[in-house]
Amino acid sequence: MGGGRELGKDYAETGHRFEGLIGDSAALGQVFEQAELVAPTDATVLIQGETGTGKELIARAIHRLSSRRGGAFVKLNCAAIPATLLENELFGHEKGAFTDAAAREIGRFELANGGTLFLDEVGEIPLELQSKFLRVLQEQEFERLGGTRTIHVNIRLVAATNRDLAVMVTDKQFRSDLYYRLNVFPIVNPPLRERPEDVPALTYYFMKKFAARMHKRVTTIPTVTVNALCKYHWPGNIRELEHLVERAVILSRGSALEIPLDELRARTAAAPPRAGVITLKDAEREHIWQALEDTNWMIGGRSGAAARLGIKRTTLQSMMSRLGIERPSRRLNPETGLNAA
């Protein structure tokens, strides 16, 4: 996954908001590899993931790595636009198309011509609009509202959703033909709780960012804080971590980051139980992670995690590799972001 690490390093060093792509976990590395693989093509990409996982950052990465990087990257959150206005946002309108249409307005499809159109929360497109939307994807042409002239465009679509579109198709809430047209190359962006080994690097990044913005000299993260952050379930994902670190920098009176750990533990205690049955893979990962935490990440020996789990050390190492489990850094310093005294 060397390519994945290089991609993340590149984005971390730019002035753009690519912080959601910081990390070196196996789960995130797979996302990097998929982005690098599909970017040079013009294939439609469907990014799936929970809210706050950084789906837009992946879309921007795909655009930046594509031959369309010289063109526009146009984004639209379909959930943020009322259904009655979404058609106008996408296709634009001619002067006099409706009341208050005093001038021609260009829609997002035209704005993205020659570039990439990113549609977030694509599952919110109403059924009555989906057929026209599908036609544009297939034919790369449409008419503005109130117009008769066919407009041809050349766009690459990257869509994102936090909903299960396959279930929506079964429930007749989403057109099956549109779903298959969007799902050409799916990328699943994992939630933060499935890549806890990335939490220290993300925390360090946000700490540096906000400390510089607030002109504060906050440079280290205590071990107890790193442990608590790695164990937390992060229902709000990276966005929640970013906001927590911003508040912590404000609260910090010295060089150490002061996360309100009691509040974090209270959130964990108040969290509702998971709905339904978790997957066997998730249960296996959580069980192994807990054993490693309880043994201070000592794998072998009589008191190690392997002995506690009743398996061989080599077997545990193989399982850790398969599940993408890596030991988090314990205390981060300002020079390397890695383990310090």
N, C-alpha and C positions, 0 to 999 in steps of 0.2 A: 504493500500500500504506500510505497514511496511517493507516487504521484499525488495521492491524496494529501499527504503531509505537506508537500510542496505547495499545493493549491491553497491549503489553509494558511500557510506561512505567508504566501503572497498577499492574500486578502487582509491578513492581520496587519500588514505593513502599509497598506494603502490608506488614503484619507476617507475611504468610503465606509459605510456602516456594515461591515462584514463580520462583526463580532460573533454572530450566531454560528459561524463556520469554524470557530476556534476549537481545537481539540484534536486528540490523536488516538481516540478510541477506535476499535474495530468497526463499530456500528457507524460512526461518522466517516471513517475511511471508505466504507462501502458506498456511502452517498457521494463522496468526492469522486470515486472511480466511475460511478454511473454518470455523474454530471460531465466528466471529461470525455466519456465514451459517446454520449449523445450530443454534446454541444456542437461538434463540427457538422452535424446533419441538420436538416430542416424539419425533423420529426417533431410532432406534437408531444409535449411532455406533460404528464399529470403528476404534480407533487402532492402527496398525501401526508398529513400529519396533524397533530393537535395544535390548538391555538398557542402561539408564543414560541414555537419551535424554530422559527426563522425560515419559513417557506419562501418568502420574497428574496431572501439572501441567496438561496439556491438558484432561483430564477435569474437573478442578476449575474450570478456566476456563469450560468449557461450562456446568457447573452454575451458576456464579456469574452468567453472562450470561443464564440462562434464567429463565422465570417460576417455576421451582421453587426458586429460590435461598433462599427462606424455609424450605424443607423440609430434611430431612437429606441429607447426602452420605455414603453408606455404602460402604465399600470392602472387598474381599476378594481376596486373592491366591490363586488356585485352585491354584497350584503349591506353596504353603506348607502346604496342608491335605492329609493322607492321603486317598486316594480313598474309603476306607471311612467317613470322617467328613465328607466334603464335602456329602453330601446333607443331613445334620443341620445343618450350618452355613448352608446356603441356605434350608431350609424349616422348621427347628425341629422340636420333638417334643412329644408329650403326656406327662404323667406316666405312668410305667409302660410306655412304648413299648418299652423294652429294659432290660437290667440296668443299674443305677445311674441310671436316669432317675427321680430322686426328685421332680422338679418339672417343670412345663411350661417349655419354653425357646423363645424367639422367634428365628426365623431372620432372615437378612439381608434377604430379600424383605419381610417384615413391617416390619422396622426402617426400610426405605427407602420405605415407603408415603407418597406425597405428595411424594417427593423423587427423588433420583438414586441408582441402584445402579451402582457401578463395579467390574467384575470384571476384574482383571488376570490375565494368562496364561490366558485363556479356552480356549486350545487344550489345556489339561491336564484339562479336564472329561472323565471317562471315558465311553466310548460308552454304557454301560448307564444313565447318568444323563442323557444328552443329550436323550432323548425327553421326559422329565418337565420338563426345563429349557425345552425348546421350547414345551411346552404353556403354561407360565407366561407366556412372552413373548407368545404369541398370544392367550391367553384372560384373562391377568391374574388367574388364580386357581389355587389348589393346596390340598392338605391337608397338615397337619403329619404327621410320622412317628407312627404309632400312632393317628392321629385319623381321623374320618369327616366332620367338618364342613368344607365348602368355604370357604376364606378368599379374599376378593376384595381385591386391592391395585391401587394406581395408581402405577406406577413408570416412570421413564425409565431405560433401560439404556445405559450406556457401557461397552464392552468394549475390552480391549487384548491384544495378543499380540506376541511376537517370533518367532513361527513362521509359516510359509506355510500358512494354512488351506486354500487351494485345492489344494496338493499333498497335504495330509493327507486331503482328500476323495477325491482320486484313489487314494490308498493305503488307502482304507477305514478311516482312523483318525478321521474326523470326518464327522458326518452332513451330507449336502449341503443338506437343507432347513434345518438349523440355521445352516449357513454363510451361506445366502442371507438368512436372517432377521437375522443379525448384520451382514451387509455392506451394509446399507441406505445408509449414508453413511460410506465409508471415508476416513480421514485418515492420511496417511503422514508420520510424524515423522522427518525426515532425521537421519542420524548426524552427529556433530560434524565428522568429516573432510570432509563435503560442504558445510559452512558455516564454513570456517576464519576468515572475516572476523569471525565472532562471538566468536572465542576471546579477543581482547584485552578486550572488554567483560565477558565472563564472568569472566576472570581478575581484573580490577579489582574486580568485585563481590565475589568470594570473598575477595580480599585485604582489602577493607574490613571484611567480615563477621568474619573470623577475627582481624584485628588488633584490632578493637573488643572481641571476646570475650576475647582474651588480654592486653588493655591494653598493646598494643605500637604504636609509631608507625612503621608500615611504610606508606609513602605513594606510592612510585613503582615502576615496572617498567622495567628497563633494555631498551634496544633489542634487544640480543642475545638476551635472554630472550623478548621478544615474537616475534622471528623463529623461534626454536626451537620455541616453543609452537604457532605457526601451521603449521609444517612437520610436526609430529608427527601420527601417524595415529590416535590416540585410540581404541584398541579398546574401552576401557571407557567411552567417551563422556563426558558431562558429569560423571557420578559420579567418574570417574577424575580429571578436571581438578580437581574440588572437593577430593578427598583430597590431590592433589599440592600444591595451593595451601595447604591447611591445614598440611601438613608444612613447606612453604617459609616460612610465617610463623613457625613455631616456630624454624626455622634462622636466620632473618634477625636480624642483629646491629645493623643500622642502619636507615635509612629506605628502602633499596632492597630489593625482594623478591628473596630468594636461592633461586632454583629450582636443584636439583641437575642442571645441564645435562648433565654427563657420564653420569649415570644415564639421563637422557632419551634421549641419543644411543645408549646401549647398548641400550635397549629397542627403538629403531628398527632398529638393526643386527640384533637378535635376532629381530625379527618375522618370522614365516613368510610366504612369498609368498602372494599371494591365490589362493584356490582358483578354478579355472575361468578363464574369459575375462571381463574387465571390460567394461562397456558402452562403446560408442563415445563416448557423451556424457561418461562419467567419464574416459576416456582423453584426450579433447579438453580437458576442464577441467584435468586434471593437467598436460598439455603446455603449455597457455597459462600456468597458474600458475607453472610452473617458469621459463618464459621471462621472465615479469614479475619474479620473484625475482632471476634472474640479471642483470637490467638495472636493478635497484633501482627497479622499477615505472615506468621511463621508457617511455612508449608510442611516441612518435614519434621522429624523428631517425635518423641513420645507425646509431647504436648502440642504438636502442630495440628494444623487444620485437617491434613490428610488422615491422621490418626483419629481425630474427633469424628470425621465423616465415615471412618471404617473403610478407606480405600488407600491404594498405594500413592506415594508422592507423585510418581510419573503420571498416574491416571488423573490425579487432581490437576496437574499442570496442563495435561492435554485438554481437560474439560474447561479450564480457565481460558485457554487459547480459543477453543470452539465457541465459548459464550462471550468472548470479548471482555473478560474480567482482567483488569490491571490494577495494581496498587496505586492509590492516589498519593500525590506529594503531601508531606506532612506539614511543612512550614515553608512559605515562599519568601524568597528574598528579592530585592529590587533589581539585582543584576541579571539573574537567570530565570526567576519565577519558579525555581525548583527548591529542593529540600535545603533548609538552612538549620543552623544550630538552634 
